[in-house]
Amino acid sequence: MNIETKCVQAGWQPHKGEPRELPIYQSTTFKYDTSEEMGKLFDLEAEGYFYTRLQNPTNDSVAAKICAMEGGVAAMLTSSGQAANFFAVFNICEAGDHLIASSSIYGGTYNLFGTTLKKMGIECTFVDQDLPEEELAKLFKPNTKVVFGETITNPTVSVFDIEKFARLAHSHGVPLIVDNTFATPVNCRPFEFGADIVTHSTTKYMDGHATAVGGCIVDSGNFDWLAHADKYPGLTTPDDSYHGIVYAERFGKAAYITKATSQLMRDLGAIQSPQHAYYLNIGLESLHLRMKKHCENALAVAKYLKNNENVAWVSYPDLEDDKYHELAKKYLPNGSCGVLAFGIKGGREESIKFMDSLKFITIVTHVADARSCILHPASHTHRQMTDEQLIEAGVAPDLIRLSVGIENADDIIADLAQAFEKI
């Protein structure tokens, strides 16, 4: 099936007499007739559901849809995109390990890797993702376990060179994880370019309507854990908490997601609610239609801003003169996303005055849904930083993140124009 059909048809497959629409299995627990049947579930010897903290039929149907859209072999939903990125890395890293991540990633993920994982004994080296391969290769260590980047970075809207980082990761015997939130599998499927694991904040375009927080992890099944058994003992040596199961031997290509579910979700419990999964599934059904409109509108807005005398700069990879346009043509030939970044002449004060003058484009911390919204990181999410610290983090002090919605493009531009008149 093509991606448009997968958005609608993948996932829930009802049998005779079952609901055509995905049901919400709003139950914490599931009944079995015998103790032996239940015991086999706890021993991972049988498939089924026994407690929603680990798995739920509604969640698994939606995860299966996203898995099909990305072209993976197994997937799981989490309570948020932040939980998805944490689980994705922590599933293969432990105290004493090291990871490499792009310095341009979302600030919340940057803090997760640089602060919280550090407290857990996991070190992260942040890198300029535009450095040449030979320089990046020098940053790998014997205890490096994974490489991480975002297809399109938030909020700088840079394009990640997936093939370059896949080559680097694989040459050092480690997998590449790519957060594909902004592009979605409609516009990019990182597995086709060598990525091994994909994560999503489903809160964004996949949900599309700012109704439900959630995340997802998808495994390609392509990384050979047994070939690098010494690096990944959690997958290649017996798990004493499950009677000595060796995940890579027992579950093959499904080993990574099986371990994340049976270990991390069991112990940390960051499950997505079935109600949220239901909302997510509704959003996925129109994702292919919305992404096309987001991209069309964003390109029109980017061109308008590019020619506006009040604007100092615009970053949007679909613009032909953008720094990342060539990479966008390679990885995102059908369009990137609806998010763009720009700066206003005059700095923070003018930026704040401009944003306060907008009418229906709303100032919110959210991004990537049907409604146009805007944020000035220096005044909001990165408010505690000095201009020097912002620049070190790759976020210009004058950067405004505009998430272009699916309203009429002329109306979006008109709202921007009247706000520019105020400054």
Secondary structure as GFF3:
##gff-version 3
##sequence-region A 1 423
A	DSSP	alpha_helix	3	9	.	.	.	ID=ss1
A	DSSP	alpha_helix	35	42	.	.	.	ID=ss2
A	DSSP	alpha_helix	57	70	.	.	.	ID=ss3
A	DSSP	beta_strand	74	78	.	.	.	ID=ss4
A	DSSP	alpha_helix	81	90	.	.	.	ID=ss5
A	DSSP	beta_strand	98	102	.	.	.	ID=ss6
A	DSSP	alpha_helix	107	111	.	.	.	ID=ss7
A	DSSP	pi_helix	112	116	.	.	.	ID=ss8
A	DSSP	alpha_helix	117	119	.	.	.	ID=ss9
A	DSSP	beta_strand	123	127	.	.	.	ID=ss10
A	DSSP	alpha_helix	133	137	.	.	.	ID=ss11
A	DSSP	beta_strand	144	150	.	.	.	ID=ss12
A	DSSP	alpha_helix	162	171	.	.	.	ID=ss13
A	DSSP	beta_strand	176	179	.	.	.	ID=ss14
A	DSSP	alpha_helix	184	187	.	.	.	ID=ss15
A	DSSP	three_ten_helix	190	193	.	.	.	ID=ss16
A	DSSP	beta_strand	197	201	.	.	.	ID=ss17
A	DSSP	beta_strand	215	219	.	.	.	ID=ss18
A	DSSP	three_ten_helix	226	228	.	.	.	ID=ss19
A	DSSP	alpha_helix	233	236	.	.	.	ID=ss20
A	DSSP	three_ten_helix	240	242	.	.	.	ID=ss21
A	DSSP	alpha_helix	247	251	.	.	.	ID=ss22
A	DSSP	three_ten_helix	252	254	.	.	.	ID=ss23
A	DSSP	alpha_helix	255	259	.	.	.	ID=ss24
A	DSSP	pi_helix	260	265	.	.	.	ID=ss25
A	DSSP	alpha_helix	266	268	.	.	.	ID=ss26
A	DSSP	alpha_helix	274	285	.	.	.	ID=ss27
A	DSSP	alpha_helix	287	306	.	.	.	ID=ss28
A	DSSP	beta_strand	311	315	.	.	.	ID=ss29
A	DSSP	alpha_helix	325	331	.	.	.	ID=ss30
A	DSSP	beta_strand	339	344	.	.	.	ID=ss31
A	DSSP	alpha_helix	348	356	.	.	.	ID=ss32
A	DSSP	beta_strand	362	363	.	.	.	ID=ss33
A	DSSP	beta_strand	373	375	.	.	.	ID=ss34
A	DSSP	alpha_helix	387	392	.	.	.	ID=ss35
A	DSSP	beta_strand	399	403	.	.	.	ID=ss36
A	DSSP	alpha_helix	409	421	.	.	.	ID=ss37
###
